[in-house]
Amino acid sequence: MEACMLKVVAACGSGMGSSMMIKLKLQKVLKELGIAADVKNTNAGEAKSTASQYHVIVCSESLRDTFKSAEERGTAVVTLKNLLDEKELKEKLLQAGVAELEKKVTV
Amino acid sequence: MEVVMSIWAFFQNNVLTKPAFFVGFIVFIGYLLLKKPVYDALAGFIKATVGYMILNVASGGLVGNFRPILAGLNQRFSLNAAVIDPYFGQAAAQAAVESIGRSFTMMMQVLLISFLWNLLLVFCRKLSKVRTVFITGHIMVQQSSTALWMVLLCFPGLNDPGVVVMLGLLLGTYWAVSSNMTVGATQELTDGGGFAVGHQQMFGIWAVDKLAGRISSKGSKKLEDLKLPGFLSIFNENIVATAILMSLFFGAIMVILGSGTMHKMDSSFSATQNFGFYIVEKSFNFAVYLQILQLGVRLFVSELTESFQGISAKLLPGSMPAVDCAATYGFGHPNAVTIGFLFGAFGQFLAIIGLIVFRSPVFVITGFVPVFFDNATFAVFANRKGGIKAAVIVTFCSGIIQVLGGAFAAYYFKLAQFGGWHGNFDWDTVWPVFGVLMNNFKYTGVGICIVFLLVIPQLEYYFGRYRRGDYFKVVENYAAVKKTE
């Protein structure tokens, strides 16, 4: 079960405050989209070095450059302007193709 | 009756005075109240309790790692040193509270009362004019820790319930009022993003918002046009930044103290180990313990934040969540974050040199969190109102204030002996003033602080930028009151 689940990580500078807020919003929005996923939050450094373990990384736009290399290696990176805006999150998750990703992972 | 008393005594000895179990217990009850299954509640209990125990290990390690260096500084130069960083501050406060034989569980009790008081103030918003609920869990833990020590220091005779209630009211008022002060500026920055800042520098944000526009010169450049060297991006990574900062500062201190002193002070420094490698290992140890500490906090705070957010959304619809300052970074250019950190650091280094030149009894060591997060936030807000010039000047001054205020506070509140002070902007400015008032005027002092805080939202309501009719609309419907510039 665990192995074939969409893995999403929310990242921020220290991995404490804003990544926690992103995680709460992620859980809510993914549930609305009917996508089952394992959602974690951590600091940007750790998320960068363990990027290959996740299908999707979600972070603030200010951290876009940090995850350039992860994106090149195939992890979907979603960057948010407003971390608390559920609409923005939902649109960008769909744009990044989470629905398709989930299907691929769970098969 | 005797049975009841002995059950109470059992509960008090094993849960109430043991912070780890107390935290777990609260999470357990919270889960049951939210009607989650018992196994979820149990998992929450374990994560919270283990998280707190991890935090304990790390706090002890942080203070222990520092001890030989502090002892060396003390002996050679009769100097104390404090890292100005909220995690160091929290560890130092815990060590200080336990050193006088009081229970650190009070920290969690203070946190709960403060949160409830904040909710009540928002509930009575017609009267109190408070619009924001502070829900940033890890910050609440850090501030409760530091403030708890301040109160115990100023009121050594006060019993535990007295301390908890009094501080709960003071800290809860600070959370409510200070985050409320950021509503206008944050809504403007985020164009109605729907959140306020609930962190460590809300008075600072308020001041920056007022000052930045005046500093800007005509046609001043915005940060967006700036090209910054690429190597600065390594400071985006917490571990790297901490390790570099710690190596710089502790390296310099240990070199000055010399390998002889360090051998004498630190038994873990073996005769065969090279001094250079010893210094690097010792410095990196700080990054290690900080990482462990944050892991522990993350474990038990995620449980707290989740329920706080749930409670405030359920009980107080229309209130505004006050969250981590990093939530604003997406609304500023990445350059703003870097520039803030850079000039904040310049300011801090200059002030530290000043401390040495003027022979301050407390030496200050730059901690990562205040220099980065406070100043990055200030730069984001300042850049919007006043461009590069404002961002640079504001963060440079803030760096200086952080060091001078931090040095004073670490000395005055006797935390330099434990090697740390909270160090974020409000805790280098507003809170030391609160502490001095408390220390000199006791209960009257606490009263003055609370009244001072409660008057602020009233002033904002009647005289602020979004006053009277617009005051609550800024939160509910920003587009309707948006000011065109």
Boltz contact constraints between the chains, C-beta under 6 A:
constraints:
  - contact:
      token1: [A, 12]
      token2: [B, 326]
      max_distance: 6.0
  - contact:
      token1: [A, 13]
      token2: [B, 326]
      max_distance: 6.0
  - contact:
      token1: [A, 14]
      token2: [B, 238]
      max_distance: 6.0
  - contact:
      token1: [A, 16]
      token2: [B, 138]
      max_distance: 6.0
  - contact:
      token1: [A, 17]
      token2: [B, 136]
      max_distance: 6.0
  - contact:
      token1: [A, 17]
      token2: [B, 324]
      max_distance: 6.0
  - contact:
      token1: [A, 18]
      token2: [B, 324]
      max_distance: 6.0
  - contact:
      token1: [A, 18]
      token2: [B, 326]
      max_distance: 6.0
  - contact:
      token1: [A, 18]
      token2: [B, 327]
      max_distance: 6.0
  - contact:
      token1: [A, 20]
      token2: [B, 302]
      max_distance: 6.0
  - contact:
      token1: [A, 20]
      token2: [B, 305]
      max_distance: 6.0
  - contact:
      token1: [A, 21]
      token2: [B, 323]
      max_distance: 6.0
  - contact:
      token1: [A, 43]
      token2: [B, 238]
      max_distance: 6.0
  - contact:
      token1: [A, 45]
      token2: [B, 237]
      max_distance: 6.0
  - contact:
      token1: [A, 45]
      token2: [B, 238]
      max_distance: 6.0
  - contact:
      token1: [A, 45]
      token2: [B, 239]
      max_distance: 6.0
  - contact:
      token1: [A, 60]
      token2: [B, 329]
      max_distance: 6.0
  - contact:
      token1: [A, 60]
      token2: [B, 330]
      max_distance: 6.0
  - contact:
      token1: [A, 61]
      token2: [B, 330]
      max_distance: 6.0
  - contact:
      token1: [A, 62]
      token2: [B, 329]
      max_distance: 6.0
  - contact:
      token1: [A, 62]
      token2: [B, 330]
      max_distance: 6.0
  - contact:
      token1: [A, 62]
      token2: [B, 334]
      max_distance: 6.0
  - contact:
      token1: [A, 62]
      token2: [B, 337]
      max_distance: 6.0
  - contact:
      token1: [A, 66]
      token2: [B, 236]
      max_distance: 6.0
  - contact:
      token1: [A, 80]
      token2: [B, 330]
      max_distance: 6.0
  - contact:
      token1: [A, 81]
      token2: [B, 330]
      max_distance: 6.0
  - contact:
      token1: [A, 82]
      token2: [B, 193]
      max_distance: 6.0
  - contact:
      token1: [A, 83]
      token2: [B, 327]
      max_distance: 6.0
  - contact:
      token1: [A, 84]
      token2: [B, 195]
      max_distance: 6.0
